[in-house]
Amino acid sequence: MSEPRPLLWGLYEQACVGNGSSAVSLWTHPADERLTSTGLRYWLDLGRRAEEGGLDLFFFGDVLGLYDTYGGSAATALEWGLEIPAHDPLLHIPALAAVTERIAFGATVSTTYEHPFAHARRFSTLDHLTAGRLAWNVVTSYLPGAARNFGLDVIAHDTRYDRADEFLDVVYRLWEASWENGAYLGSKAERRFADASKVHEIDYQGTQFRVAGPHLSVPSPQRTPLLIQAGWSSRGREFAARHAELIFVGESDPVKIREGLDDIRRRAADLGRDPAEIRAVVGLNPVIAPTRIAVQEKIDDYQSYYSAEAQLAAYAGWSGIDFTKYRDDEPLVKQETNHTQIAAARSDTPPLLAGDVRRRFSKVTAFADDRFIGTPEEVAGEIEGFVEESGVDGFLLHQFLSPGSLDDFTTLLAPGLRERGLFGRFPASGTLRSRLRADGADHLPADHPAAAVRRP
Ligand SMILES: Cc1cc2nc3c(=O)[nH]c(=O)nc-3n(C[C@H](O)[C@H](O)[C@H](O)COP(=O)(O)O)c2cc1C
């Protein structure tokens, strides 16, 4: 039997104190260091720990507005530091790259509020500075406040994806078509920087964007950085099937994950892409301690610094459902909201009543769904089963306490995972794409839409 594919292990971070998993209020815990995350020292320390611990990816989520759905105001989010201060993740990456050798970086950037020309330039710069260790998490943004911050009306959910398609069409041309192979010379002997006959304007005229080009950067190691996508709605899956190389799955049920990934891969095959080259990672919120008693003590300790209200405010922002408007006995019908539809859809399957959601979020382990809580041996076994059932290719670790949860992972859990062949096998050198792809290529393959814009 052939060896299973190496799993990719990432750390999920946001440049804020109240990180978007179960830990939104745990920055108040005495052992948590996130209040210092406005400074560089915190990040350099975390980056080094992640790399020394053997993780493969340092991932940054990001938002561009406040969480103001809950109770119709941002008061709860501000009081609890919910996903604020939302510092720009991209500015952390060169510093992290300077103190690490191997670990790759993922950064979230919105296609709804950025401009493709500026974005392409920034990501080419980062792909150069990280020697190709770069991924872009393509998001369309779900917070209405973000639209207001950019002077726009809220753009409807599916329309945001249409704009994202066009955004990608523009950046593919800048990254893949503007500078032909061989256009960059960098020759002192010839005294020529570039062969001008091989550098092209893109002259893009779309419905959303008009971009002349040429791209201002010489081709970076990956040209197009590795593309991550997290949409799970029907329109989101269509988008992922077209563009994504790595899916960041927001679902937690392994059977539903397998179904969803099968669906995305089917759609990708219909578009002429090799479905096997679409990989998936899912968030992991483990609570690990040497004994069952120590596990329970850890949960009790976390719980005493946890705020269910802050967590509900986070969930309200993701889903678009304001729970202050529902009585406990009121059913939550499935809603096609303008926010994140997977979060809204969760109300369709149990829990069905607003009170059930409140009860779920009364526990600090709400996001774990009672999984991955136990001794290292128990959790490693669960992870092995979860990989088999869901078909995921890796995990992004969410920390309850930073950096304590990362340390728990690397000291308590990673050794057992390694013994099972589930950790430490992801390639350690080369561009991020070459590490992930079966063929080890640095650039997007011929069946990807980015390849269609390349010059013959
Ligand atoms: C696991 C996960 C992580 C996400 N991270 C971010 C993020 O950091 N920033 C953001 O603006 N959107 C984020 N999103 C939102 C998605 O990118 C997408 O815009 C949203 O889910 C709406 O699409 P959908 O309804 O197709 O799921 C995330 C979604 C999921 C499921």
The ligand as a Gaussian input file, in Angstrom:
#p B3LYP/6-31G(d) Opt

LIG

0 1
 C      -12.640000      28.487000       8.181000
 C      -12.953000      29.837000       7.606000
 C      -12.054000      30.878000       7.743000
 C      -12.344000      32.132000       7.224000
 N      -11.476000      33.168000       7.429000
 C      -11.831000      34.406000       7.001000
 C      -11.030000      35.541000       7.285000
 O       -9.995000      35.444000       7.939000
 N      -11.446000      36.745000       6.831000
 C      -12.606000      36.906000       6.116000
 O      -12.924000      38.021000       5.720000
 N      -13.365000      35.835000       5.815000
 C      -13.029000      34.623000       6.275000
 N      -13.844000      33.567000       6.008000
 C      -15.051000      33.812000       5.177000
 C      -14.924000      33.166000       3.809000
 O      -13.759000      33.492000       3.155000
 C      -16.095000      33.534000       2.903000
 O      -16.007000      34.869000       2.473000
 C      -17.341000      33.375000       3.646000
 O      -17.320000      32.100000       4.241000
 C      -18.564000      33.552000       2.761000
 O      -18.590000      32.556000       1.844000
 P      -19.547000      31.303000       1.913000
 O      -20.900000      31.813000       2.265000
 O      -19.407000      30.795000       0.523000
 O      -19.003000      30.333000       2.943000
 C      -13.553000      32.336000       6.536000
 C      -14.463000      31.279000       6.406000
 C      -14.181000      30.045000       6.944000
 C      -15.194000      28.961000       6.781000

